[in-house]
Amino acid sequence: MLIGVDVGTGSARAGVFDATGRMLGVGKHPLTLWHEAGEIVEQSSAQIWAAVCAAVAQAMQGHDPAAVTGIGFDATCSLVAEGVSVSPSDDPARDVILWMDHRATPEAEEINAGGHRVLDYVGGRISPEMETPKLLWLSRHRPGAFAAARRFFDLPDWLTYRATGNEARSSCTVTCKWTYLAHENRWDEGYFRAIGLGALADEGFQRIGTKIVAPGTPLGGLAAQAAAELGLRPGTPVAAALIDAHAGGLGTLGVSLPGDPDPTRRLAYIFGTSACSMASTRQATPVPGVWGPYYDAMLPGLWLNEGGQSAAGEALAHLIHLHRDAGPSITEIAAHAETLGPTLSETIRAAAGVLVVPEFLGNRSPFAEPDARAVVAGLGLDRGMDSLAALYLGGLSGIGYGLRQLIDRFAAEGIAIETIVASGGAAQSRLACQMLADTTGRQVALPGGQEPVLLGAAMLGFVASGAGALSQAMAQMSGGATLFAPAGGEIAALHAKRFAGFEALQSAARAFRLSLK
């Protein structure tokens, strides 16, 4: 058996799989988030580990720990400062700056003004969701904590460190979020000195990682204490980790589909609280406004371009909350929306004039505008179920139009996406998958296997166990998928009109924002 552990924004989850990818058990435990003024969002690494242990114990009920041959971890790309508080509250438990924390927006803008070479590998602009702006914020606003921190980790790497005692970092985390140049096997010392983090260079980068390994690399076995806490056997092989969205990519891109199996023709789309879109290429292909190209960050030997939407599933929930404080759940509203047309594609007519640009947390790509905010047009005074469903459809199609902008940007750089392979909680809706197909003009594949993010983490465990390479794990464990074809005719024409309106609203909001500066 193989175990995959996924630490998301609101919960830690664990899945037990056999070597064919069949799920044998699953567990979940909630996490606490602390919100403070200034777009501050924090967590506790101790609580995260406790939640991981609870989730593994639940998933392993009825199974023999001796049968577990490997374990893989994935997590959000959050910053862990070992041994210190990162919080203005000084709460010692709060040692994690969450991925969605935007406290370092001024630091990110300052870095972007410097024109550093490493920015060529983050789409030209670094995001406040990445780690060097957050480290710079910490060094300025909590210099004592910055100096006292024993180590700084991306959360996936902290989990493998906590499990094994091995400080090695995954090339996925440090390349995608820390500006490590994996294709050159080095940190850029000049960059750290130029932005004000020369202290890390002076230390030889000891606190942020000097041993960088590919995802799935065996890191050794579970340490005795960690094994006891997890209810597993000491020495169980542990793999180098992935960021959560990248684990979803690994767990989905290998699905069996008609036609060309070339992974560079497939876009991994992880649709959850946020949305992450990942395209692989054989050569480094910079795409303006899109993170990357990153080498060896998800699929072995390939380059990765990573786009996304900072609010996706959360945007839909927030829209409904803004429109009506109490009442039907978003699941009930989505179910009602499905009844508003003779086919799933026809439901878009029920959105009528409602258009949503769902950039509540900014535009991550392809425009890299963290200060962007949502725009909603076409609302009336009706607060009934049909009105709620129209708003839901407007938000869902808006997410699709944002994805279309990203795919168009990829196409302009020669990256031809034929199939969107969707995963994540929000993608489990047939309506959501059909809407993504109709708004982007690409077929959408929904993998049939359960919990693809957990499956991707378990695939890492497959490699650590010595059973084979990641390519073999993908071929053996991925399974098949349901296909959703894009609508043509009048529905395609309607989406073309709505997309033009979407871009007009987005452009007007951008112009207004700039006029205030």
C-alpha positions in Angstrom: 0.0 0.0 0.0 1.0 3.6 -0.6 0.0 6.7 1.4 -0.5 10.1 0.0 -0.8 13.1 2.4 -2.3 16.4 1.2 -2.2 19.6 3.4 -4.6 22.1 1.9 -5.8 25.5 3.0 -8.5 24.3 5.4 -7.7 20.6 6.1 -5.1 17.9 6.1 -6.1 14.7 4.2 -4.6 11.3 3.7 -5.3 8.5 1.2 -4.3 4.9 1.2 -3.9 3.4 -2.3 -2.8 0.1 -3.8 -0.3 -0.1 -6.6 -3.0 0.3 -9.3 -4.3 3.6 -7.9 -7.4 2.1 -6.2 -8.2 4.0 -3.0 -8.4 1.8 0.1 -9.0 4.4 2.8 -9.2 8.2 3.3 -9.0 10.5 6.3 -9.5 14.3 6.8 -8.9 16.7 9.7 -9.6 20.5 9.8 -7.0 23.2 10.2 -7.3 26.6 11.8 -6.6 29.8 9.9 -5.8 33.1 11.7 -6.7 36.3 9.8 -5.4 39.7 10.7 -5.6 43.1 9.1 -3.3 43.8 6.2 -4.2 40.6 4.3 -2.4 38.5 6.9 -3.3 34.8 7.0 -1.4 32.4 9.3 -1.3 28.8 10.5 0.5 26.6 13.0 3.0 23.9 11.9 2.3 22.0 15.1 -1.4 21.9 14.4 -0.8 20.9 10.8 1.3 17.9 11.9 -1.3 16.9 14.4 -3.9 17.1 11.7 -1.8 15.0 9.3 -1.4 12.3 12.0 -5.2 12.3 12.7 -5.9 12.0 8.9 -3.4 9.2 8.4 -4.8 7.3 11.4 -8.3 7.6 10.0 -7.3 6.5 6.5 -5.4 3.5 7.9 -8.3 2.1 9.9 -8.4 -1.6 9.3 -5.1 -1.7 7.4 -1.8 -3.2 8.5 1.1 -0.5 8.7 3.5 -3.3 7.7 1.9 -3.3 4.2 2.7 0.4 3.6 5.7 0.6 1.2 6.0 4.3 0.7 4.5 7.7 1.7 4.4 11.0 -0.2 3.5 14.5 0.9 2.1 17.6 -0.8 1.0 20.9 0.7 0.2 24.5 -0.1 3.2 26.7 -0.8 3.2 28.3 2.6 6.3 29.6 4.5 7.3 27.8 7.7 9.7 29.7 10.0 11.0 27.1 12.3 11.0 28.0 16.0 9.6 31.6 15.8 6.3 33.4 15.4 5.7 35.1 12.1 2.7 36.9 13.5 2.2 40.5 14.7 0.3 38.8 17.5 3.5 37.2 18.8 1.6 34.0 19.2 4.5 31.4 19.2 2.1 28.8 17.6 1.6 30.9 14.5 4.8 30.1 12.6 3.3 29.6 9.1 2.6 32.5 6.6 -0.1 31.0 4.4 0.2 31.0 0.6 -2.8 33.4 0.3 -1.3 35.9 2.7 -0.6 39.2 0.8 1.3 41.1 3.5 4.4 41.2 1.3 2.7 43.0 -1.6 4.9 46.2 -1.2 8.0 44.0 -1.0 7.0 42.1 -4.2 6.5 45.4 -6.0 9.9 46.6 -4.9 11.5 43.4 -6.1 9.7 43.6 -9.4 11.1 47.1 -10.0 14.6 45.7 -9.8 14.6 43.8 -13.1 16.4 40.8 -11.7 17.3 37.9 -13.9 15.5 35.4 -11.8 12.2 37.2 -12.6 12.6 35.7 -16.1 11.5 32.4 -14.5 8.4 33.7 -12.7 6.8 35.3 -15.8 8.6 38.6 -15.3 6.9 39.5 -12.0 7.2 37.9 -8.6 4.0 37.4 -6.6 3.4 38.3 -2.9 2.3 34.6 -2.6 6.0 33.5 -3.2 8.5 33.2 -0.5 11.3 35.7 -1.1 8.9 38.7 -0.7 7.6 37.1 2.5 11.1 36.5 3.8 11.9 40.2 3.0 8.8 41.3 4.9 9.8 39.2 7.9 13.4 40.5 7.9 12.0 44.1 8.0 9.0 43.9 10.2 10.1 41.1 12.6 13.9 41.2 12.4 14.3 39.3 15.6 12.2 36.4 14.4 14.0 36.4 11.0 17.4 36.2 12.8 16.2 33.6 15.3 14.5 31.2 12.9 16.5 28.0 12.7 15.4 27.2 9.2 12.9 28.4 6.6 10.8 25.8 4.7 8.1 25.6 2.1 5.4 23.6 3.9 5.8 20.5 1.7 9.5 20.3 2.6 8.8 20.9 6.2 6.5 17.9 6.3 9.2 15.6 4.9 11.7 17.1 7.3 9.3 16.5 10.2 8.8 13.0 9.0 12.4 12.0 8.5 14.8 14.7 9.8 16.2 15.1 6.3 16.5 18.8 5.4 16.5 18.2 1.6 14.2 20.4 -0.4 12.2 19.4 -3.4 13.1 21.1 -6.7 9.3 21.7 -7.1 9.0 24.0 -4.1 12.3 26.0 -4.3 12.1 26.4 -8.0 8.4 27.5 -8.2 8.3 29.6 -5.0 11.9 30.5 -3.9 13.7 31.5 -7.2 16.0 28.6 -7.2 17.4 28.0 -10.7 17.0 24.2 -11.0 18.2 24.1 -14.6 21.5 25.6 -13.3 21.5 23.8 -9.9 22.0 27.0 -7.9 20.6 29.9 -5.9 21.3 33.4 -7.5 23.4 35.0 -4.8 23.3 38.4 -6.5 19.5 38.4 -6.4 19.4 37.8 -2.6 21.9 40.5 -1.9 20.2 43.0 -4.2 16.8 42.7 -2.6 18.0 42.9 1.0 18.3 39.2 1.9 22.1 39.1 1.8 22.1 37.5 5.3 20.9 34.2 3.7 23.7 34.4 1.1 26.2 35.1 3.9 25.1 31.8 5.5 25.6 29.9 2.2 21.8 29.5 2.0 21.9 26.9 4.9 18.6 28.0 6.3 16.7 27.8 3.0 18.3 24.6 1.6 21.6 23.5 0.1 20.5 20.0 -1.0 17.8 20.1 -3.7 16.3 16.9 -5.1 13.7 15.9 -7.6 10.1 15.1 -6.5 9.8 11.5 -5.5 13.5 11.2 -4.5 13.8 8.8 -1.5 14.6 10.9 1.6 15.0 7.9 4.0 12.6 6.3 6.3 10.1 7.6 8.8 11.9 8.6 12.0 10.9 6.7 15.1 9.0 9.6 16.7 7.2 10.6 13.5 6.3 6.9 12.9 4.8 6.6 16.3 2.7 9.8 15.8 1.5 8.6 12.4 0.8 5.1 13.6 3.2 3.7 10.9 6.4 1.6 11.0 9.7 3.3 11.5 11.7 3.3 8.3 8.8 3.5 5.9 10.2 5.1 2.8 9.4 8.9 2.4 9.6 10.8 -0.9 10.6 14.3 -1.7 7.3 16.3 -1.9 5.3 18.4 -4.3 3.2 21.6 -4.0 -0.4 20.5 -3.7 -1.5 21.7 -7.1 1.5 20.0 -8.7 0.5 16.7 -7.0 -2.9 17.2 -8.6 -1.1 17.5 -12.0 0.9 14.4 -11.4 -2.2 12.5 -10.4 -4.2 13.5 -13.4 -2.0 14.0 -16.5 -1.4 10.3 -17.0 -5.1 9.5 -17.5 -5.9 7.3 -20.5 -7.7 9.3 -23.2 -8.3 8.7 -26.9 -5.7 10.2 -29.2 -2.3 11.7 -28.5 -1.0 10.9 -24.9 1.6 13.7 -25.2 1.6 15.4 -21.8 2.6 18.7 -23.4 -0.8 18.9 -25.1 -2.6 18.6 -21.8 -3.2 21.3 -19.2 -3.5 20.2 -15.6 -6.3 22.3 -14.0 -6.7 22.0 -10.3 -10.0 23.7 -9.4 -10.4 24.2 -5.7 -10.3 27.2 -3.3 -8.0 28.7 -5.9 -7.3 27.4 -9.4 -3.9 26.3 -10.7 -3.2 25.7 -14.4 0.0 23.9 -15.4 1.4 23.3 -18.9 4.5 21.3 -19.6 7.0 21.9 -22.4 10.2 20.2 -23.6 12.0 23.5 -24.0 12.1 26.5 -21.7 9.2 28.7 -23.0 8.7 32.0 -21.1 5.1 33.2 -21.1 4.5 36.8 -20.0 2.4 37.0 -16.8 2.7 33.3 -16.1 5.0 31.7 -13.5 7.9 29.8 -14.9 9.4 28.3 -16.9 10.5 25.9 -14.1 12.7 23.0 -14.8 12.0 19.6 -13.2 9.2 21.0 -11.0 6.4 18.4 -11.7 7.1 16.0 -14.6 10.6 14.7 -14.8 12.8 16.4 -17.3 10.1 18.8 -18.5 9.7 22.6 -18.1 6.6 23.9 -16.3 4.6 27.0 -16.9 2.1 27.7 -14.0 -0.8 30.0 -14.2 -3.8 30.3 -11.9 -6.6 32.2 -10.3 -6.2 33.2 -6.7 -9.9 32.9 -6.0 -11.9 30.2 -7.9 -14.1 27.9 -5.7 -13.8 30.6 -3.0 -14.9 33.2 -5.4 -18.1 31.3 -6.1 -18.8 30.9 -2.4 -18.1 34.6 -1.8 -20.4 35.7 -4.6 -23.3 33.8 -3.1 -22.5 35.1 0.4 -22.5 38.7 -0.9 -25.9 38.2 -2.6 -27.6 36.4 0.3 -26.3 35.9 3.8 -28.3 32.8 4.6 -30.2 30.3 2.5 -29.4 27.5 0.1 -25.9 26.2 0.1 -23.7 26.6 -2.9 -24.2 22.9 -3.6 -27.9 23.4 -3.7 -27.6 26.4 -5.9 -25.3 24.6 -8.4 -27.8 21.7 -8.5 -30.6 24.2 -9.2 -28.5 25.8 -12.0 -28.2 22.4 -13.7 -32.0 22.4 -14.1 -32.2 25.7 -15.9 -31.5 24.4 -19.4 -32.3 21.2 -21.4 -28.6 20.5 -21.5 -25.7 21.6 -19.2 -24.4 23.9 -22.0 -27.8 25.6 -22.4 -27.8 26.7 -18.7 -25.6 29.6 -19.6 -28.7 31.3 -21.1 -30.1 31.5 -17.5 -27.2 33.8 -16.6 -28.8 36.4 -18.9 -26.9 39.7 -18.4 -25.0 38.7 -15.3 -21.2 38.9 -16.0 -18.6 38.3 -13.3 -14.8 39.1 -13.3 -14.1 37.0 -10.2 -10.7 38.6 -9.3 -11.5 39.0 -5.5 -7.8 38.2 -4.7 -6.3 39.8 -7.8 -5.3 38.4 -11.1 -2.5 35.8 -10.7 -2.2 35.2 -14.5 -1.9 36.1 -17.3 -1.8 39.7 -16.1 0.0 39.3 -12.8 -2.0 42.1 -11.1 -2.4 41.3 -7.4 -4.3 44.6 -6.9 -7.0 43.6 -9.3 -10.5 43.2 -7.8 -13.8 41.6 -8.8 -16.4 43.2 -11.0 -20.0 42.1 -11.1 -22.5 43.4 -13.7 -26.1 42.7 -14.4 -27.6 42.4 -10.9 -31.1 43.3 -10.0 -33.1 43.3 -6.8 -34.3 39.7 -7.1 -32.9 37.4 -4.3 -34.7 34.2 -5.3 -33.2 30.9 -6.3 -33.1 31.7 -10.0 -31.2 34.9 -9.3 -28.7 33.0 -7.1 -28.3 30.4 -9.8 -27.7 33.2 -12.5 -25.0 34.7 -10.3 -23.4 31.3 -9.8 -23.5 30.7 -13.6 -22.0 34.2 -14.1 -19.2 33.4 -11.7 -18.5 29.9 -13.1 -18.3 31.2 -16.6 -16.1 34.1 -15.4 -13.6 31.6 -14.1 -13.7 29.8 -17.5 -13.1 33.1 -19.3 -10.1 33.8 -17.1 -8.8 30.3 -18.0 -9.4 31.1 -21.7 -7.2 34.2 -21.4 -4.4 32.0 -20.0 -4.8 29.4 -22.8 -4.8 32.1 -25.4 -1.5 33.5 -23.9 0.0 30.0 -24.0 -1.1 29.6 -27.6 0.6 32.9 -28.5 3.9 31.4 -27.3 3.5 28.1 -29.2 2.1 26.0 -26.4 -0.9 24.2 -27.9 -3.3 22.9 -25.3 -5.9 20.4 -26.6 -7.3 18.9 -23.4 -7.9 20.4 -19.9 -7.5 17.6 -17.3 -9.5 18.9 -14.3 -9.3 17.9 -10.7 -10.0 19.4 -7.3 -13.2 19.7 -5.3 -14.9 22.3 -7.5 -14.2 20.2 -10.6 -16.3 17.3 -9.5 -19.5 19.0 -10.8 -20.5 18.0 -14.3 -21.8 21.5 -14.8 -18.4 23.0 -13.9 -16.6 20.7 -16.3 -19.0 21.5 -19.2 -18.8 25.2 -18.5 -15.0 25.0 -18.6 -15.2 23.3 -21.9 -17.7 25.7 -23.4 -15.9 28.9 -22.2 -12.4 27.8 -23.3 -13.3 25.8 -26.5 -11.2 22.9 -25.3 -12.3 19.4 -24.3 -12.2 18.8 -20.5 -11.3 15.4 -19.0 -12.4 14.6 -15.5 -10.4 11.6 -14.1 -12.4 8.7 -12.8 -10.1 8.0 -10.0 -10.8 9.3 -6.5 -8.9 12.1 -5.0 -6.3 12.9 -7.7 -4.2 15.2 -5.5 -3.8 12.4 -2.9 -3.1 10.0 -5.7 -0.3 12.2 -7.0 1.2 12.3 -3.5 0.9 8.5 -3.3 2.7 8.3 -6.7 5.7 10.0 -5.0 5.6 7.2 -2.4 5.6 4.6 -5.3 8.9 6.1 -6.4 10.4 6.2 -2.9 9.5 2.6 -2.4 11.7 1.6 -5.3 8.8 0.3 -7.4 9.6 2.4 -10.4 9.9 5.9 -11.9 7.2 8.6 -11.8 6.4 7.8 -15.5 5.6 4.2 -14.5 3.5 5.3 -11.5 1.5 7.6 -13.8 0.9 4.8 -16.3 0.0 2.3 -13.7 -2.1 4.3 -11.3 -3.9 7.0 -13.3 -6.9 5.2 -14.8 -9.4 6.7 -17.3 -11.6 9.9 -17.5 -15.0 11.3 -18.5 -14.7 13.7 -21.5 -16.8 16.9 -21.9 -16.7 18.4 -25.4 -17.2 22.2 -26.0 -20.5 23.3 -27.4 -20.7 24.8 -30.9 -23.4 26.8 -32.7 -25.5 29.4 -30.8 -23.9 28.5 -27.4 -20.4 29.1 -28.7 -21.6 32.4 -30.2 -23.1 33.4 -26.9 -19.9 32.7 -25.0 -18.0 34.8 -27.6 -20.3 37.7 -26.8 -20.0 37.1 -23.0 -16.2 36.8 -23.3 -16.0 40.2 -25.1 -18.1 41.7 -22.3 -15.8 40.0 -19.6 -12.7 41.6 -21.2 -14.4 45.0 -21.4 -15.3 45.0 -17.7 -11.8 43.8 -16.8 -10.2 46.5 -18.9 -12.4 49.2 -17.5 -11.6 48.1 -13.9 -7.9 48.2 -14.7 -8.1 51.7 -16.2 -10.0 53.0 -13.2 -7.5 51.4 -10.8 -4.6 53.0 -12.6 -6.4 56.4 -12.6 -6.4 56.4 -8.8 -2.6 55.9 -8.5 
